[in-house]
Amino acid sequence: MLESRRGANNVIRGPQSALTDFLASNNISAAQIRSDYERRQRRAQEQHAQESPGSQPNAEQAVAAADGAQQVESAVRQNKRKREQDKAVAKIRQGKNAKNHKKAKGGNSSGDDDDYDLSIDMYSKKKPLPGQLENCEVCSKRFTVTPYSKTGPDGGLLCPKCSKEQETERKRDEKAKQKSRGREKRRQTQSNLLDGIAQVGPRTLLDLCLKEVANNIHEVDEFGDLPQSLLKRLSQILSKQRLMNPRTLDLFLRPGLESISLYDCGKLETDDFIRMLSVAPTLRRINLQFAGQFKDEVLDYMMERDVPVKHLQLEAANLVTNAKWTEFFTRCGRRLESLKLAWLDFAMDDDAFVHLVQHCPNLKRIRLRKCFKLGSRGLSALSQLGDLEHLSLQFHSQQSVDPSNITGLVAAMGSKLRTLTLENFADADDSVLASIKSGCTKLTKLRLTGSLYCTDHGFAQLFSDWTNPPLSLIDFSGNRLLDCAEPDGPDQPVGLASAGFEALMKHSGSALEKLEIASCRHIDRDCFAEAFNGAINCVSLRELNISFLTKINSGLVMAMLKTCPNLLRVTAFGCFNITDVRVPRGVALIGVPNAQDCIVQEGNAGTGFLP
């Protein structure tokens, strides 16, 4: 008995199929089934032989039938085994894909993944060991495998020649990527310079956070209680990337909000503006640019909810009618303190401006840029705004304005004006400059651009013995005569020239923070050298625009940088005589065509950002 048990225990058993395991678990013996079947067949043959002695052919047919049944049973078993193997392989592949998906998400793999890997390894081809022979995946050449053999793109091994070619190609691709990264970095640097950013060293943590939020704005659920300055900065970044849409608008909205600035409303609809007012009915300052879908319904909702708006700035809101503007000024005009409208070519005619003056007595700031319907009657009506301190008018190129309207406007309110802007005022002449000198005594900012008739003598007279304090911002860009018959201009220079620039620097040079004299081509080189020789203390100057002044050279730019220690931004488009300049760190030199090759940064480390 003991020996028989030992013999049974020493039997080596091979792998069993799924069918064998199933039969064993249900106490079904394949040998017993076969013996029973054969016994029934023999019994049937004996019965036939006893009944009929000539039944030998029938016996042979029975044996043939038995053989056929065995073949059918064998085929059924093979098909069933094949189906089970296919299911097992499919399950293994499915488990492998699930494992890869979990790894991609960063999750932990389960214990069954090891079994799946083992099953895959059973069906996969083993890699040859060092010293064995293998065919190259690329050229099919037979070679000896070493520990340093490279792997091909499809998982096979490569011969030494193909390995060397693959390594050379990889290095070439990496070098090309490095060149593209350098090109992208230079492009980004120039883009930052155009924005007034002279970045030296790593970015601040705040800039990195803002950039990261903007790059992943689709995953942000809310901004929380960010201060208004950061919300404004995020709005600028998203507007520049054209990402301002109804979803991102919701990130800026919260109850109790008092100020909102959206710099690209091109993807917003009328309902979005109404939702903005419904979520934040306490808005006091609204700045919406490119608001093409800002319609009468929005102003109706604003008046119905009695939104306490004091500062309203709209750009391209052409779908608001004159009647609605008139109603808005009548009902909500008394609380308005500043109004800025731009690019209105359909509404806001002279009648609307008359209602504006009548019902908005508390206006202190008004800016009108390219309001095509504004005429002489509207300009005359603006002179009745007694508390106005900031006046900004920008005319379109085809708009003709009588200088007498502007002189009367300046004479009526000039004593209270702190800033005066007259852009693209082609019809302005010396009489406008004379009215500014006689009527304005509190100005800190003066902008007069695009004039065809203001002379250098008029600018010199303006700054000679002017009782107004020194100005902090001056912009006289584009004041010149456009006449192809006289490319060098007339004998009496039109626009700001040497005499006017000398008087300007003597009057306001010590307090200037921003100076723009682009296209004032009649200023001599000696005049620039005298103005920036250190005699005039220009410590406050931060921005300087000298574009298209062909007489400016590298020496003058270096003198400007030396005498203006706080200078952060110099714009010099079209100045081809600037070839080699040493720019201090933190200063943005914009527009020089060969700045990439010839400009060297030196000095103390620092960063410059112009808001």
C-alpha positions as CSV (number, residue, x, y, z in Angstrom):
1,M,0.0,0.0,0.0
2,L,2.8,2.4,1.0
3,E,4.8,1.6,-2.2
4,S,1.7,2.2,-4.4
5,R,1.2,5.6,-2.8
6,R,4.9,6.5,-3.3
7,G,4.5,5.5,-6.9
8,A,1.5,7.6,-7.3
9,N,3.1,10.6,-5.7
10,N,6.2,10.3,-7.9
11,V,4.2,10.6,-11.1
12,I,5.1,13.7,-13.1
13,R,2.0,15.4,-14.4
14,G,2.1,17.8,-17.3
15,P,-0.1,20.8,-18.0
16,Q,-3.8,20.2,-18.2
17,S,-6.2,21.9,-20.6
18,A,-9.3,23.8,-19.5
19,L,-11.5,21.0,-20.7
20,T,-9.7,18.4,-18.6
21,D,-10.0,20.7,-15.5
22,F,-13.7,21.1,-16.2
23,L,-14.3,17.3,-16.5
24,A,-12.3,16.6,-13.3
25,S,-14.1,19.2,-11.3
26,N,-17.4,17.6,-12.2
27,N,-16.2,14.0,-11.6
28,I,-16.4,13.1,-15.2
29,S,-13.9,10.5,-16.5
30,A,-13.1,10.6,-20.2
31,A,-11.8,6.9,-20.0
32,Q,-15.0,5.7,-18.4
33,I,-17.1,7.4,-21.1
34,R,-15.0,5.8,-23.8
35,S,-15.2,2.3,-22.3
36,D,-19.0,2.6,-21.8
37,Y,-19.3,3.7,-25.4
38,E,-17.2,0.8,-26.7
39,R,-19.2,-1.7,-24.6
40,R,-22.5,-0.4,-26.0
41,Q,-21.1,-0.8,-29.5
42,R,-20.0,-4.4,-28.9
43,R,-23.3,-5.3,-27.4
44,A,-25.1,-3.8,-30.4
45,Q,-22.9,-5.7,-32.8
46,E,-23.5,-9.0,-31.0
47,Q,-27.2,-8.5,-31.1
48,H,-27.1,-7.9,-34.8
49,A,-25.0,-10.9,-35.4
50,Q,-27.4,-13.2,-33.5
51,E,-30.4,-11.8,-35.3
52,S,-29.0,-12.2,-38.8
53,P,-26.0,-14.3,-39.8
54,G,-25.5,-12.1,-43.0
55,S,-25.1,-9.0,-41.0
56,Q,-21.3,-8.6,-41.4
57,P,-21.6,-5.6,-43.6
58,N,-23.8,-3.9,-41.0
59,A,-21.1,-4.5,-38.4
60,E,-18.5,-2.9,-40.6
61,Q,-20.9,0.1,-41.0
62,A,-21.3,0.3,-37.3
63,V,-17.5,0.4,-36.8
64,A,-17.2,3.1,-39.5
65,A,-19.9,5.1,-37.7
66,A,-18.1,4.8,-34.4
67,D,-14.9,6.1,-36.1
68,G,-16.8,9.0,-37.6
69,A,-18.3,9.9,-34.2
70,Q,-14.8,9.8,-32.7
71,Q,-13.5,12.2,-35.4
72,V,-16.5,14.6,-34.8
73,E,-15.9,14.6,-31.1
74,S,-12.2,15.2,-31.6
75,A,-13.0,18.2,-33.9
76,V,-15.4,19.6,-31.4
77,R,-12.8,19.4,-28.7
78,Q,-10.2,21.1,-30.8
79,N,-12.5,24.0,-31.8
80,K,-13.5,24.5,-28.1
81,R,-9.8,24.5,-27.1
82,K,-9.0,27.0,-29.8
83,R,-11.8,29.3,-28.7
84,E,-10.7,29.1,-25.1
85,Q,-7.1,30.0,-26.1
86,D,-8.3,33.0,-28.1
87,K,-10.3,34.2,-25.2
88,A,-7.3,33.9,-22.9
89,V,-5.1,35.8,-25.3
90,A,-7.8,38.5,-25.7
91,K,-8.0,38.8,-21.9
92,I,-4.3,39.1,-21.6
93,R,-4.2,41.9,-24.2
94,Q,-7.0,43.7,-22.5
95,G,-5.3,43.5,-19.2
96,K,-2.1,44.9,-20.7
97,N,-3.9,47.8,-22.2
98,A,-5.6,48.5,-18.9
99,K,-2.2,48.5,-17.2
100,N,-0.7,51.0,-19.7
101,H,-3.8,53.2,-19.2
102,K,-3.3,53.2,-15.4
103,K,0.4,54.0,-15.8
104,A,-0.5,56.9,-18.1
105,K,-2.8,58.3,-15.4
106,G,-0.3,57.8,-12.6
107,G,-2.3,55.1,-10.8
108,N,-0.9,52.0,-9.1
109,S,-1.1,48.7,-11.0
110,S,-3.0,45.8,-9.5
111,G,-1.6,42.4,-8.7
112,D,-3.1,40.8,-11.8
113,D,-0.8,43.0,-14.1
114,D,2.2,40.8,-13.2
115,D,0.3,37.8,-14.4
116,Y,-0.6,39.6,-17.6
117,D,3.0,40.5,-18.2
118,L,4.1,36.9,-17.6
119,S,1.5,35.7,-20.1
120,I,2.6,38.2,-22.7
121,D,6.2,37.1,-22.2
122,M,5.2,33.5,-22.8
123,Y,3.8,34.4,-26.2
124,S,6.6,36.9,-27.1
125,K,9.9,36.2,-28.7
126,K,12.9,36.3,-26.3
127,K,15.7,38.7,-27.2
128,P,19.0,37.0,-28.1
129,L,21.7,37.0,-25.5
130,P,25.2,38.5,-26.0
131,G,27.3,36.1,-28.1
132,Q,24.3,34.8,-30.1
133,L,23.6,35.5,-33.8
134,E,20.8,37.8,-34.9
135,N,19.5,39.4,-38.1
136,C,19.6,43.3,-38.2
137,E,16.1,44.8,-38.2
138,V,17.0,47.4,-40.8
139,C,19.4,45.7,-43.3
140,S,18.7,42.0,-42.3
141,K,22.4,41.4,-42.1
142,R,23.5,38.7,-39.6
143,F,25.7,39.9,-36.8
144,T,26.9,38.8,-33.3
145,V,24.9,40.3,-30.5
146,T,26.8,42.3,-27.9
147,P,25.7,44.1,-24.7
148,Y,26.0,47.4,-26.6
149,S,23.7,46.4,-29.5
150,K,21.1,49.2,-30.2
151,T,17.4,48.6,-30.4
152,G,15.6,49.4,-33.6
153,P,12.3,51.3,-34.1
154,D,10.3,48.0,-34.0
155,G,12.0,46.5,-31.1
156,G,14.6,44.4,-32.9
157,L,18.4,44.7,-32.7
158,L,20.6,46.6,-35.1
159,C,24.0,45.8,-36.5
160,P,27.0,48.1,-35.7
161,K,26.6,50.0,-39.0
162,C,22.9,50.7,-38.6
163,S,23.4,51.5,-35.0
164,K,26.0,54.2,-35.9
165,E,23.6,55.6,-38.6
166,Q,20.8,55.7,-36.0
167,E,22.9,57.6,-33.5
168,T,24.0,60.1,-36.1
169,E,20.4,60.8,-37.1
170,R,19.4,61.2,-33.4
171,K,22.2,63.8,-32.8
172,R,21.1,65.6,-36.0
173,D,17.5,65.8,-34.8
174,E,18.5,67.0,-31.4
175,K,20.7,69.7,-32.9
176,A,17.7,70.8,-35.1
177,K,15.5,71.0,-32.0
178,Q,18.0,73.1,-30.2
179,K,18.2,75.5,-33.1
180,S,14.4,75.8,-33.2
181,R,14.3,76.4,-29.5
182,G,16.8,79.1,-29.9
183,R,14.8,80.7,-32.7
184,E,11.6,80.5,-30.6
185,K,13.5,82.1,-27.7
186,R,14.7,85.0,-29.8
187,R,11.2,85.5,-31.2
188,Q,9.7,85.5,-27.7
189,T,12.4,88.0,-26.6
190,Q,11.5,90.4,-29.4
191,S,7.8,90.0,-28.6
192,N,8.6,90.9,-24.9
193,L,10.5,94.0,-26.1
194,L,7.5,95.1,-28.1
195,D,5.5,94.8,-24.8
196,G,8.1,96.9,-23.0
197,I,9.6,94.0,-21.1
198,A,13.4,93.8,-20.9
199,Q,13.7,90.5,-19.1
200,V,17.0,89.7,-17.5
201,G,17.5,86.5,-15.6
202,P,14.6,84.3,-14.4
203,R,11.0,85.4,-14.3
204,T,9.4,86.4,-11.1
205,L,7.2,83.9,-9.3
206,L,4.1,86.0,-10.0
207,D,4.8,86.1,-13.8
208,L,5.4,82.3,-13.8
209,C,2.1,81.7,-12.0
210,L,0.1,84.0,-14.3
211,K,1.6,82.3,-17.4
212,E,0.8,78.9,-16.0
213,V,-2.8,79.8,-15.3
214,A,-3.2,81.3,-18.8
215,N,-1.7,78.2,-20.4
216,N,-4.1,75.9,-18.5
217,I,-7.1,78.2,-18.4
218,H,-9.4,75.4,-19.6
219,E,-8.7,73.5,-16.4
220,V,-9.3,76.4,-14.0
221,D,-12.7,76.4,-12.2
222,E,-12.5,79.8,-10.5
223,F,-10.1,82.6,-9.7
224,G,-11.2,83.1,-6.2
225,D,-10.5,86.4,-4.5
226,L,-7.6,87.6,-6.7
227,P,-7.0,91.3,-6.4
228,Q,-8.1,93.6,-9.3
229,S,-4.6,94.1,-10.5
230,L,-4.0,90.4,-11.2
231,L,-7.5,90.0,-12.8
232,K,-6.6,92.9,-15.1
233,R,-3.3,91.2,-16.0
234,L,-5.0,87.9,-16.6
235,S,-7.5,89.6,-18.8
236,Q,-4.8,91.1,-20.9
237,I,-3.0,87.8,-21.3
238,L,-6.2,85.9,-22.3
239,S,-7.3,88.6,-24.6
240,K,-3.9,88.6,-26.4
241,Q,-4.2,84.8,-26.9
242,R,-7.8,85.2,-28.0
243,L,-9.1,83.0,-25.2
244,M,-11.8,85.3,-23.9
245,N,-15.1,83.4,-24.3
246,P,-18.3,82.8,-22.3
247,R,-16.5,80.1,-20.1
248,T,-13.5,82.3,-19.3
249,L,-15.8,85.2,-18.7
250,D,-17.4,83.3,-15.8
251,L,-14.0,83.1,-14.1
252,F,-13.9,86.9,-13.7
253,L,-17.4,87.2,-12.4
254,R,-18.3,87.1,-8.7
255,P,-20.9,88.8,-6.5
256,G,-19.7,92.1,-5.1
257,L,-17.3,92.9,-8.0
258,E,-16.9,96.6,-8.7
259,S,-14.6,96.7,-11.7
260,I,-14.1,94.6,-14.8
261,S,-11.8,95.0,-17.8
262,L,-12.2,92.8,-20.9
263,Y,-9.8,93.6,-23.7
264,D,-11.3,91.3,-26.3
265,C,-15.0,90.7,-26.3
266,G,-15.2,89.4,-29.9
267,K,-16.4,86.0,-28.8
268,L,-19.0,87.2,-26.3
269,E,-22.7,87.5,-27.2
270,T,-25.4,89.8,-25.9
271,D,-26.5,87.3,-23.2
272,D,-23.0,87.1,-21.9
273,F,-23.0,90.9,-21.2
274,I,-26.4,90.6,-19.5
275,R,-25.1,87.7,-17.4
276,M,-22.2,89.8,-16.4
277,L,-24.5,92.5,-15.0
278,S,-26.7,90.0,-13.3
279,V,-23.9,88.2,-11.5
280,A,-22.2,91.5,-10.5
281,P,-24.9,94.2,-10.2
282,T,-22.5,96.3,-8.1
283,L,-20.2,97.2,-11.0
284,R,-18.9,100.8,-10.9
285,R,-16.2,100.6,-13.6
286,I,-16.8,98.7,-16.9
287,N,-14.2,98.4,-19.7
288,L,-15.3,96.4,-22.7
289,Q,-13.2,96.5,-25.9
290,F,-14.3,95.0,-29.2
291,A,-17.8,94.6,-27.8
292,G,-19.5,94.1,-31.1
293,Q,-22.6,92.4,-29.6
294,F,-23.2,95.1,-26.9
295,K,-26.7,96.1,-27.9
296,D,-29.7,98.1,-26.6
297,E,-30.8,95.1,-24.5
298,V,-27.7,95.4,-22.4
299,L,-28.3,99.1,-21.6
300,D,-31.9,98.3,-20.9
301,Y,-30.9,95.7,-18.3
302,M,-28.3,98.1,-16.9
303,M,-31.0,100.7,-16.4
304,E,-33.6,98.2,-15.0
305,R,-31.2,96.9,-12.4
306,D,-29.9,100.4,-11.7
307,V,-26.2,99.3,-12.0
308,P,-24.2,102.1,-10.3
309,V,-21.8,102.6,-13.2
310,K,-19.6,105.6,-12.8
311,H,-16.8,104.8,-15.3
312,L,-17.9,103.4,-18.7
313,Q,-15.6,102.5,-21.5
314,L,-16.9,100.8,-24.7
315,E,-15.2,100.1,-28.0
316,A,-17.0,99.1,-31.2
317,A,-20.4,99.1,-29.6
318,N,-22.0,100.0,-32.9
319,L,-25.3,98.2,-32.3
320,V,-26.5,100.7,-29.7
321,T,-28.9,103.2,-31.3
322,N,-29.0,106.9,-30.8
323,A,-32.4,106.6,-29.0
324,K,-30.9,104.2,-26.5
325,W,-27.9,106.4,-25.8
326,T,-30.2,109.3,-25.2
327,E,-32.3,107.3,-22.8
328,F,-29.3,106.1,-21.0
329,F,-27.8,109.6,-20.6
330,T,-31.2,110.8,-19.3
331,R,-31.7,108.1,-16.7
332,C,-28.1,107.4,-15.6
333,G,-26.1,110.4,-16.7
334,R,-25.8,112.1,-13.3
335,R,-23.7,109.3,-11.8
336,L,-21.2,109.2,-14.8
337,E,-17.8,110.5,-14.0
338,S,-15.9,109.2,-17.0
339,L,-17.0,108.1,-20.5
340,K,-14.7,106.6,-23.1
341,L,-16.2,105.6,-26.5
342,A,-14.3,104.4,-29.5
343,W,-15.0,103.2,-33.1
344,L,-18.6,104.3,-33.4
345,D,-19.6,104.8,-37.0
346,F,-23.4,104.2,-36.7
347,A,-24.6,106.1,-33.6
348,M,-23.6,108.9,-31.2
349,D,-24.4,111.8,-33.5
350,D,-24.5,115.5,-32.5
351,D,-28.0,115.1,-30.9
352,A,-26.7,112.4,-28.6
353,F,-23.7,114.5,-27.6
354,V,-26.1,117.4,-26.8
355,H,-28.1,115.1,-24.5
356,L,-24.8,113.9,-23.0
357,V,-23.8,117.5,-22.0
358,Q,-27.3,118.2,-20.6
359,H,-27.7,115.1,-18.4
360,C,-24.0,114.3,-17.4
361,P,-22.9,117.4,-15.5
362,N,-20.4,115.5,-13.3
363,L,-18.2,114.2,-16.1
364,K,-14.6,114.7,-15.4
365,R,-13.0,112.6,-18.1
366,I,-14.2,112.1,-21.7
367,R,-12.4,110.3,-24.5
368,L,-13.8,109.9,-28.0
369,R,-11.8,108.0,-30.5
370,K,-13.0,107.8,-34.1
371,C,-16.6,108.7,-33.5
372,F,-17.6,109.2,-37.1
373,K,-20.9,111.1,-36.3
374,L,-19.3,113.7,-34.1
375,G,-19.6,117.1,-35.8
376,S,-19.2,120.8,-35.1
377,R,-22.4,121.0,-33.0
378,G,-21.3,118.2,-30.8
379,L,-17.8,119.7,-30.3
380,S,-19.4,123.1,-29.4
381,A,-21.7,121.3,-26.9
382,L,-18.7,119.7,-25.1
383,S,-17.5,123.1,-24.1
384,Q,-20.4,123.4,-21.6
385,L,-19.0,120.6,-19.4
386,G,-17.7,122.8,-16.7
387,D,-16.0,120.1,-14.5
388,L,-14.2,118.4,-17.3
389,E,-10.5,117.8,-16.4
390,H,-9.4,115.2,-19.1
391,L,-10.3,115.7,-22.7
392,S,-9.2,113.2,-25.4
393,L,-10.3,113.4,-29.1
394,Q,-9.1,111.2,-31.9
395,F,-10.4,111.9,-35.4
396,H,-10.4,109.6,-38.3
397,S,-8.4,110.3,-41.4
398,Q,-11.3,111.6,-43.5
399,Q,-12.9,113.7,-40.9
400,S,-12.6,117.5,-41.4
401,V,-12.6,119.6,-38.2
402,D,-12.6,123.4,-38.2
403,P,-9.7,124.6,-35.9
404,S,-12.1,127.3,-34.6
405,N,-14.2,124.6,-32.9
406,I,-11.1,123.3,-31.0
407,T,-9.9,126.7,-30.1
408,G,-13.3,127.6,-28.7
409,L,-13.4,124.3,-26.8
410,V,-9.9,124.9,-25.3
411,A,-10.7,128.5,-24.4
412,A,-13.9,127.5,-22.6
413,M,-12.5,124.7,-20.4
414,G,-8.7,125.1,-20.7
415,S,-8.2,126.5,-17.2
416,K,-9.4,123.3,-15.6
417,L,-7.9,120.8,-18.1
418,R,-5.1,118.5,-16.8
419,T,-4.7,116.4,-19.9
420,L,-5.4,117.3,-23.5
421,T,-5.2,114.9,-26.4
422,L,-5.9,115.8,-30.1
423,E,-4.9,112.8,-32.3
424,N,-5.0,112.7,-36.1
425,F,-6.0,116.4,-36.1
426,A,-4.9,117.1,-39.6
427,D,-6.5,120.6,-39.7
428,A,-4.8,121.9,-36.6
429,D,-2.6,125.0,-37.1
430,D,-0.7,127.5,-35.0
431,S,-3.9,129.0,-33.7
432,V,-4.6,125.8,-31.8
433,L,-1.2,126.0,-30.2
434,A,-1.8,129.6,-29.3
435,S,-5.1,128.8,-27.6
436,I,-3.4,126.0,-25.6
437,K,-0.8,128.4,-24.4
438,S,-3.3,131.1,-23.4
439,G,-6.0,128.9,-22.0
440,C,-4.3,125.9,-20.3
441,T,-2.3,126.4,-17.1
442,K,-2.6,123.1,-15.3
443,L,-1.7,120.6,-18.1
444,T,0.5,117.6,-17.2
445,K,-0.1,115.7,-20.5
446,L,-0.3,117.2,-24.0
447,R,-0.7,115.1,-27.2
448,L,-1.1,116.7,-30.6
449,T,-0.4,114.4,-33.6
450,G,-1.1,114.2,-37.3
451,S,-1.1,117.9,-38.0
452,L,-0.3,119.2,-41.5
453,Y,-0.2,122.9,-40.6
454,C,1.4,123.4,-37.2
455,T,4.9,124.9,-37.7
456,D,8.1,124.8,-35.8
457,H,7.6,128.5,-34.9
458,G,4.3,127.7,-33.4
459,F,5.7,125.0,-31.2
460,A,8.6,127.3,-30.1
461,Q,6.1,130.0,-29.2
462,L,4.1,127.5,-27.2
463,F,6.9,126.6,-24.8
464,S,8.4,130.1,-24.6
465,D,7.4,131.8,-21.4
466,W,4.5,129.4,-20.8
467,T,3.0,129.7,-17.3
468,N,2.0,126.0,-17.4
469,P,4.2,123.7,-15.1
470,P,6.6,121.3,-16.8
471,L,4.7,118.5,-18.6
472,S,5.3,114.8,-17.8
473,L,4.0,113.5,-21.1
474,I,4.4,115.0,-24.6
475,D,3.5,113.5,-27.9
476,F,4.1,115.4,-31.1
477,S,4.4,112.4,-33.4
478,G,3.5,112.7,-37.1
479,N,3.3,116.4,-37.4
480,R,4.7,116.9,-40.9
481,L,3.8,117.9,-44.4
482,L,3.1,115.0,-46.8
483,D,4.0,116.5,-50.2
484,C,5.8,114.3,-52.7
485,A,6.9,117.4,-54.7
486,E,8.9,118.6,-51.6
487,P,10.3,115.4,-50.0
488,D,12.6,117.5,-47.7
489,G,9.8,119.8,-46.7
490,P,9.4,123.6,-47.1
491,D,11.9,126.2,-45.9
492,Q,9.7,126.9,-42.9
493,P,9.5,123.5,-41.3
494,V,6.1,122.0,-40.7
495,G,5.8,120.2,-37.4
496,L,8.3,120.0,-34.5
497,A,11.8,121.0,-35.6
498,S,15.0,122.2,-33.9
499,A,13.7,125.4,-32.4
500,G,10.6,123.8,-31.0
501,F,12.5,120.8,-29.6
502,E,15.0,123.1,-27.9
503,A,12.2,125.1,-26.3
504,L,10.4,121.9,-25.3
505,M,13.4,120.5,-23.5
506,K,14.1,123.8,-21.7
507,H,10.5,124.0,-20.4
508,S,9.7,120.3,-19.6
509,G,12.9,118.3,-19.9
510,S,13.4,118.0,-16.1
511,A,9.9,116.5,-15.5
512,L,9.4,114.5,-18.7
513,E,8.5,110.8,-18.1
514,K,7.4,110.0,-21.7
515,L,8.4,111.8,-24.9
516,E,7.2,110.7,-28.4
517,I,8.6,112.6,-31.4
518,A,8.3,110.0,-34.1
519,S,8.6,111.3,-37.7
520,C,9.7,114.7,-36.6
521,R,12.5,114.6,-39.2
522,H,13.5,118.2,-39.1
523,I,15.2,118.1,-35.8
524,D,19.0,118.5,-36.3
525,R,21.6,116.1,-34.9
526,D,23.3,119.0,-33.1
527,C,20.0,119.8,-31.4
528,F,19.8,116.3,-30.0
529,A,23.4,116.4,-28.9
530,E,22.8,119.6,-27.0
531,A,19.6,118.4,-25.4
532,F,21.3,115.2,-24.1
533,N,24.7,116.4,-23.2
534,G,24.0,116.4,-19.4
535,A,23.1,120.1,-19.1
536,I,19.4,119.2,-18.7
537,N,18.6,116.7,-15.9
538,C,16.3,114.1,-17.5
539,V,16.2,111.7,-14.6
540,S,12.4,111.2,-14.9
541,L,12.4,110.1,-18.5
542,R,11.3,106.5,-18.8
543,E,10.0,106.1,-22.4
544,L,11.4,107.7,-25.6
545,N,10.1,107.2,-29.1
546,I,12.5,108.5,-31.8
547,S,11.2,106.3,-34.7
548,F,11.9,107.4,-38.3
549,L,14.4,110.1,-37.3
550,T,17.1,109.2,-39.8
551,K,19.6,111.6,-38.2
552,I,19.8,109.6,-35.0
553,N,22.9,107.5,-34.8
554,S,24.6,105.2,-32.3
555,G,26.4,108.0,-30.5
556,L,23.2,109.9,-29.9
557,V,21.5,106.8,-28.5
558,M,24.4,106.2,-26.1
559,A,24.2,109.8,-25.0
560,M,20.5,109.4,-24.3
561,L,21.0,106.3,-22.3
562,K,23.8,108.0,-20.3
563,T,21.9,111.2,-19.4
564,C,18.6,109.4,-18.7
565,P,19.4,106.8,-16.0
566,N,15.8,105.7,-15.5
567,L,15.1,105.1,-19.1
568,L,13.3,101.8,-19.6
569,R,12.1,101.8,-23.2
570,V,13.5,103.3,-26.4
571,T,11.6,102.9,-29.7
572,A,13.7,103.5,-32.8
573,F,12.0,102.0,-35.9
574,G,13.5,103.2,-39.1
575,C,16.7,104.5,-37.5
576,F,19.2,102.8,-39.8
577,N,22.2,104.7,-38.5
578,I,22.0,102.9,-35.2
579,T,24.5,100.1,-35.6
580,D,26.3,99.3,-32.4
581,V,25.0,100.4,-29.0
582,R,25.7,99.1,-25.5
583,V,22.3,98.9,-23.9
584,P,22.1,98.8,-20.1
585,R,20.4,95.8,-18.5
586,G,16.7,96.4,-18.1
587,V,16.3,98.8,-21.0
588,A,14.2,97.7,-24.0
589,L,15.6,99.0,-27.3
590,I,12.9,98.3,-29.9
591,G,12.9,98.5,-33.7
592,V,16.7,98.5,-34.4
593,P,17.0,96.1,-37.4
594,N,20.4,94.6,-36.4
595,A,19.8,94.7,-32.6
596,Q,20.3,90.9,-32.4
597,D,23.9,91.0,-33.6
598,C,25.3,94.3,-32.4
599,I,23.7,95.1,-29.1
600,V,25.5,94.0,-25.9
601,Q,23.8,94.2,-22.6
602,E,25.9,95.3,-19.6
603,G,25.5,96.9,-16.2
604,N,23.7,95.7,-13.1
605,A,21.1,93.0,-13.3
606,G,17.5,94.1,-13.3
607,T,14.2,93.9,-15.0
608,G,12.0,96.4,-16.7
609,F,8.3,96.2,-17.2
610,L,6.1,99.0,-18.6
611,P,2.4,98.6,-17.8
